[in-house]
Amino acid sequence: MRNVRRLAGERVTLIGGAGFVGHHLALALIGEGARVEVVDALGAGHLVSLMSAPGDARNREFHLRVLSRRLELLRAAGVRLHAADARDPAVLASLLSGAQPGWVVHLAGVGGAAACTRDPHAAFEHGVRTLSATLHAARGRAHRLVHASSAAVYGETGPDRVSEDAPLRPTCAAGALHVAAEALLGEGVVGEDLETTIVRLGPVYGPGCVDASLPSCLIEAALAGDALVVPGDGLARLDWTFVDDVVAGLILALREPAAAGGTFNLCAGRARSSLDVAAIVREYFDGSHVEHGGPSVLATPAGSLSIERARRRLGFAPRHELETGIPKLVRWYLDVFAGDRAGTGSPASPRPAWSGPRPALGPSFS
């Protein structure tokens, strides 16, 4: 039997915790009985960046409502949100002194290789610099710092599953920045009082994502009656991971003593192609069809990641294949769509989320 720490009553601070993965983690920690505080500037990938997007940006109003709903869920759960710039060590030190967390999770950054390529300075500021500030502020205040990194650190991979011991050879700005961030954490113990743990995530999908995740993009296209556009030939295989599995892994990284000083892949452990994703989405939308678009910039290696270390040392056991995760995501979209049509899905407006026709649903949701 594992000697695990209980999180009930413990204080946890999430840096970048109002984002997609962060807000799911915050709510799950509340469910574990933890006392959670979030530090988030609400900038990159959140309200500030979306509000400044062009007015005709695809599904902008719907995405704004999703982001507002995230904040409502955090407030209703009793999560304290500090709208603060996590790049400033003095600000973070003051906040952590007040929160007195035993555990800190660093989730800040800009999502995806494309965003990093468009603005590498912003990617550095919100990823590497916020981690540096968090590391400085957590010393002497927290027991463990868990940093969410990316499988982009591995770069190009072969046919075998990629383990944590594989050489780091990033091929994009996102990967290089994550390698730099990991280097700040050294060998896993910073000083004598702060343990550090690194978790490497593949592409994450699930309810509440507004960061152009392929499953979300395809479902939104299907709801609008548009073609399901997959990048390139659609054969690139990525280790798609449902957000609930990532959250479960992050909680294990917080409470398992064996996580201290370790680096772990947290993913499904099985790569699937873009065409696989599209085929599953099509099952739920009669009349939808697939088209091929231009090449995409992949933020993660095209291949499967090994999760044996996380399974063995943490007890990590992902529960979702695409065949179980995508139906949950489709159901979430349909529930939101139905709420918008009834005027109950959003506090901001009763307008439907989608201006296009709603395709007929397949037999699974008829």
Secondary structure, DSSP 8 states (H G I E B T S, - for coil): -------TT-EEEEETTTSHHHHHHHHHHHHTT-EEEEE--S-TTSHHHHHTS-TT-TTHHHHHHHHHHHHHHHHHTT-EEE---TT-HHHHHHHHHHH--SEEEE--S--HHHHHHH-HHHHHIIIIIHHHHHHHHHTTT-SEEEEEEEGGGG-S--SS-B-TTS-----SHHHHHHHHHHHHTTTSEETTTEEEEEEEE--EE-TT--S--HHHHHHHHHHTT--EEESTTS--EE--EEHHHHHHHHHHHHH-GGGTT-EEEES-S--EEHHHHHHHHHTTBTT--EEE------SS-SS-B--HHHHHHH-------HHHHHHHHHHHHHHHHHHHHHT-S-SS--S-S-SS----B-GGG-
